[in-house]
Amino acid sequence: MAKVNTIRKLCNIVSNSIAAHNAIIIEDIEVKFDIDFREVLRKCNLCHFEDEHTICIVKLPVHIRDIVAPKLSFANIHFCEDVYIGGIENCNIKYIYFCSCKFLATQRYSIDIDICDNLEMSDCYSKSSICIDSIKDTQSINIDDLICANNLEFRNLKLISKDLDNKAEAYIQGDVKNNVSFFNCFIVNSVLTVNCNCSKLDFFSINYILKDEKFLDFYSGDIHISGVEIGLLNLYYCKTRTIGIHNTIISNIHEYQLLYQKLEGETSMIFRNAALQNNNDILASKYTSIAYDTYLRSMSIDRYKQAISYISLNKHAISYWKTIKRILHKYLYEPIILLIPNIFSNEGLLLWLSKYSNNYNRSWIRGVGFTLLTTLFFYFIINYYGTKAPYFVIDFKFHNFGEVLEGYLSLLDIFNLSSTPQPMQLNIYGRMLLFLAKIAIAYGSWQTIYAFYKYKR
């Protein structure tokens, strides 16, 4: 790789490439200074201008391959042929900057950028598609006021920050006529913000081949979309920490193998409305339940956060103990944490009951479990506090097991309010508890049946 220390040597390379290939080709060189492409064009007598606002028109293809440079900048340039910046192994450009440029080529890609650390585009226009490929360990991508008459594609993007206190960021804003696509990208400890009006927004294989779940839990990034209109949103094989969508209109949504830790704000309702518009009742039901669950947690967020931090999982614990803690957290701690602050709130209590009785009308299996556990709870309470003497004790010796089971099954009979678990002799408190048990069991049975309602079509 030849070293270039002056702009005159760089201009000689450009002039020779034009003479030999009728194209501007810069390749296999190491440049020690920042490259201002306008200045290179002027010194090569390819463009004449009086000030920085004069437009330069480049009628030749521009190929910049396998170079090492600190900065490469383009300003007020109209490219009539294709532009390629990248390489296979030796390309290392720290910063690429485009300002007020137009890419007018009619090939499949009017501009193809491959491999750089930081990319910035401001107030640019592209007649054909833009492809940004294999940008590795990127710290910053800023695309602002872009107008693209075809597609905008990001492939093999690695938006990764190893500093937990300093996230990498990518911001894409503008108007794209057709599709904005992200294929096989890594967004790790980073934030991707997309503010592009487009016909279709695709996320395909985002962080999906990450095998280390601990890595995913702590370092995967966030996806934000706001203030735009999107015809179709595709989310396939995506793993991310949070998805936040605000002030956005989505006409349709498809998802498959989408994994996330949190949907922020109104995201779940936007997904729900998009699913309803396209008669996807099951997907709409899913995001309705997520919206209810988010609202339930927000009603007791302070107490919930305190309790979660108190019983937070030890990430370095041995695997089986971590599994036990996860089970306890999901099925014991969390229901109690969410119930306590909402027990005297009518709205909060109803949401809590709906969540754990049938997952907001989505799980008949949870309805069956809720009914059986509620019956078991009241059966024990009636046995110890609602009878003149306990009929059975918990000693795991299974004495008169058949009769105890018969009493339990008789309590499940919601159509007979006078049925008493046989052969118990109830006192006044027992009869009150029996009445409450019938109401709770009837509620659980109804929630089980109602969970099938989503399959009505």
Residue pairs with C-beta under 8 A, 6 or more apart in sequence:
1 28
1 29
1 30
1 66
1 68
1 90
2 28
2 29
2 30
3 29
3 30
3 32
4 10
4 13
4 29
4 30
4 31
4 32
5 32
5 33
7 33
7 39
7 40
7 43
8 43
10 26
10 29
10 31
10 35
10 40
11 40
11 43
11 44
13 26
13 29
14 24
14 25
14 26
14 40
14 44
15 44
17 23
17 24
17 25
17 26
18 24
18 44
18 60
22 60
23 60
23 61
23 62
23 63
23 81
24 46
24 58
24 60
24 61
24 62
24 63
25 63
25 64
25 65
26 63
26 64
26 65
26 67
27 63
27 64
27 65
27 66
27 67
27 87
28 65
28 66
28 67
28 90
29 67
29 68
30 67
30 68
30 69
31 67
31 68
31 69
31 70
32 70
33 70
34 69
34 70
34 71
34 72
34 73
35 69
35 71
35 72
35 73
36 73
36 75
37 72
37 73
37 74
37 77
38 47
38 49
38 52
38 56
38 74
38 75
38 76
38 77
41 47
41 56
41 58
41 77
42 48
42 49
46 56
46 58
47 56
47 57
47 58
47 77
49 55
49 56
52 75
52 76
53 76
54 76
55 76
55 77
55 78
56 76
56 77
56 78
57 77
57 78
57 80
58 77
58 78
58 79
58 80
58 81
59 80
59 81
60 81
61 81
61 82
61 83
61 84
62 79
62 81
62 82
62 83
62 84
63 84
64 72
64 84
64 85
64 86
65 84
65 86
65 87
65 91
66 87
66 88
66 89
66 90
66 91
67 87
67 90
67 91
67 92
67 93
68 90
68 91
68 92
68 93
69 92
69 93
69 94
70 94
70 95
71 93
71 94
71 95
71 96
71 97
72 85
72 93
72 95
72 96
72 97
73 96
73 97
73 98
73 99
74 97
74 98
74 99
74 101
75 97
75 98
75 99
75 100
75 101
76 99
76 100
76 101
77 101
77 102
78 101
78 102
78 104
79 101
79 102
79 103
79 104
79 105
79 110
79 111
80 104
80 105
81 105
82 105
82 107
82 109
82 110
82 111
82 112
83 103
83 105
83 110
83 111
83 112
84 111
84 112
84 114
85 93
85 96
85 111
85 112
85 113
85 114
85 116
86 112
86 113
86 114
86 115
86 133
86 134
87 114
87 115
91 114
91 115
91 116
92 115
92 117
93 115
93 116
93 117
94 116
94 117
94 118
95 116
95 117
95 118
95 119
95 120
96 113
96 116
96 118
96 119
96 120
97 120
97 121
98 120
98 121
98 122
98 124
99 121
99 122
99 123
99 124
100 122
100 123
100 124
101 121
101 124
101 125
102 124
102 125
102 126
102 127
103 110
103 111
103 124
103 125
103 126
103 127
103 128
103 130
104 110
104 127
105 111
105 127
105 128
106 127
106 128
107 128
108 128
108 129
109 128
109 129
109 130
109 131
110 126
110 127
110 128
110 129
110 130
111 126
111 130
111 131
112 130
112 131
112 133
113 119
113 130
113 131
113 132
113 133
113 135
114 132
114 133
114 134
114 135
115 134
115 135
115 136
116 135
116 138
117 135
117 137
117 138
117 139
118 138
118 139
118 140
118 141
119 132
119 135
119 138
119 140
119 141
119 142
119 143
120 140
120 141
120 142
120 143
121 142
121 143
121 144
121 146
122 142
122 144
122 145
123 144
123 145
124 145
124 146
124 147
125 146
125 147
125 148
125 149
126 146
126 147
126 148
126 149
126 150
127 149
127 150
128 149
128 150
129 148
129 150
129 151
129 152
129 153
130 148
130 151
130 152
130 153
131 153
131 155
132 141
132 153
132 154
132 155
132 157
133 153
133 154
133 155
133 156
134 155
134 156
134 157
135 141
135 156
135 157
135 158
136 158
137 158
137 160
138 157
138 158
138 159
138 160
138 168
138 170
139 161
139 168
140 168
140 169
140 170
141 157
141 159
141 169
141 170
141 171
141 172
142 169
142 170
142 171
143 171
143 172
143 173
143 174
144 171
144 173
144 174
145 173
145 174
146 152
146 172
146 173
146 174
146 175
146 176
146 196
147 174
147 175
148 174
148 175
148 176
148 177
149 177
150 176
150 177
150 178
151 176
151 178
151 179
151 180
151 181
152 172
152 176
152 179
152 180
152 181
152 196
152 198
153 179
153 180
153 181
153 183
154 181
154 182
154 183
154 185
155 183
155 184
155 185
156 183
156 184
156 185
157 170
157 182
157 185
157 186
157 187
158 185
158 186
158 188
159 168
159 169
159 170
159 185
159 186
159 187
159 188
159 190
159 192
159 221
160 168
160 186
160 188
160 189
160 190
161 167
161 168
161 188
161 189
161 190
162 189
163 189
164 189
164 219
167 189
167 190
167 191
167 221
168 189
168 190
168 191
168 221
169 190
169 191
169 192
169 193
170 187
170 190
170 191
170 192
170 193
171 193
171 195
172 180
172 192
172 193
172 194
172 195
172 196
173 195
173 196
174 195
174 196
174 197
175 196
175 197
175 198
176 196
176 197
176 198
176 199
177 198
177 199
178 198
178 199
178 200
179 198
179 199
179 200
179 201
179 202
180 194
180 196
180 198
180 200
180 201
180 202
181 200
181 201
181 202
181 204
182 192
182 202
182 203
182 204
182 206
183 202
183 204
183 205
184 204
184 205
185 205
185 206
185 207
186 206
186 207
186 210
187 206
187 207
187 220
187 221
187 222
187 223
187 240
188 207
188 215
188 219
188 220
188 221
189 219
189 220
189 221
190 221
190 222
191 221
191 222
191 224
192 221
192 222
192 223
192 224
193 224
193 225
193 226
194 201
194 223
194 224
194 225
194 228
195 225
195 226
195 227
195 228
196 228
197 228
197 229
197 230
198 228
198 230
198 231
199 230
199 231
199 232
200 230
200 231
200 232
200 233
200 234
201 225
201 230
201 232
201 233
201 234
202 234
202 236
203 223
203 234
203 235
203 236
203 238
204 234
204 236
204 237
204 238
205 236
205 237
205 238
206 223
206 237
206 238
206 239
206 240
207 216
207 220
207 221
207 238
207 239
207 240
208 237
208 238
208 239
208 257
210 216
210 220
210 239
214 315
216 239
217 261
217 315
218 315
220 239
220 240
220 241
221 240
221 241
222 240
222 241
222 242
222 243
222 244
223 240
223 242
223 243
223 244
224 243
224 244
224 245
224 246
225 244
225 245
225 246
225 248
226 244
226 245
226 246
226 247
226 248
227 246
227 247
227 248
228 248
228 249
229 248
229 249
230 248
230 249
230 250
230 251
231 251
231 252
232 250
232 251
232 252
232 253
232 254
233 250
233 252
233 253
233 254
233 274
234 253
234 254
234 255
235 253
235 254
235 255
235 256
235 258
236 254
236 255
236 256
236 257
236 258
237 256
237 257
238 257
238 258
238 259
238 260
239 259
239 260
240 259
240 260
240 261
241 260
241 261
241 262
242 260
242 261
242 262
242 263
242 264
243 260
243 262
243 263
243 264
243 267
244 263
244 264
244 265
244 267
245 264
245 265
245 266
245 267
245 270
245 271
246 264
246 265
246 266
246 267
248 270
250 270
250 271
250 273
250 274
251 274
251 277
252 274
252 277
252 278
253 271
253 274
253 275
253 278
253 283
255 283
263 271
263 290
263 294
268 287
268 288
268 290
268 291
268 294
269 287
269 291
271 283
271 287
272 284
272 287
272 288
272 291
275 281
275 283
275 284
275 287
276 284
281 454
281 457
282 454
285 360
285 361
285 362
285 454
286 362
288 360
289 355
289 359
289 360
289 361
289 362
292 351
292 354
292 355
292 360
293 355
293 360
295 351
296 338
296 342
296 348
296 351
296 352
296 355
297 304
297 338
299 341
299 342
299 345
299 347
299 348
299 351
300 337
300 338
300 340
300 341
300 342
300 348
303 337
303 340
303 341
304 337
304 338
304 341
307 333
307 337
308 337
311 325
311 329
311 333
313 322
313 325
313 326
313 329
314 321
314 322
314 325
315 322
317 325
335 352
335 356
338 352
338 355
339 349
339 352
341 348
342 348
342 349
342 351
342 352
343 349
353 443
354 360
354 361
354 447
356 366
356 370
357 366
357 367
357 370
357 443
357 444
357 447
358 364
358 366
358 367
358 370
358 447
358 448
358 450
358 451
359 366
359 451
361 447
361 450
361 451
361 453
361 454
362 451
362 454
363 451
364 448
364 449
364 451
364 452
366 451
367 444
367 445
367 447
367 448
367 449
367 450
367 451
368 448
370 444
370 447
370 448
371 412
371 441
371 444
371 445
371 447
371 448
374 437
374 440
374 441
374 444
375 408
375 411
375 412
375 437
375 441
375 444
376 408
378 411
378 433
378 434
378 436
378 437
378 440
378 441
379 407
379 408
379 411
379 421
379 437
381 433
382 411
382 421
382 424
382 426
382 430
382 433
382 434
382 437
383 390
383 391
383 392
383 421
383 424
384 390
385 429
385 430
385 433
386 424
386 426
386 427
386 429
386 430
386 431
386 432
386 433
386 434
387 424
387 425
387 426
387 427
387 430
388 425
388 427
389 425
391 404
391 407
391 423
391 424
392 399
392 400
392 404
403 422
403 423
406 422
407 421
407 422
407 423
407 424
408 421
410 419
410 420
410 421
410 422
411 419
411 421
411 434
411 437
411 441
412 441
413 419
414 438
414 441
414 442
414 445
417 435
417 438
420 426
420 434
424 430
426 434
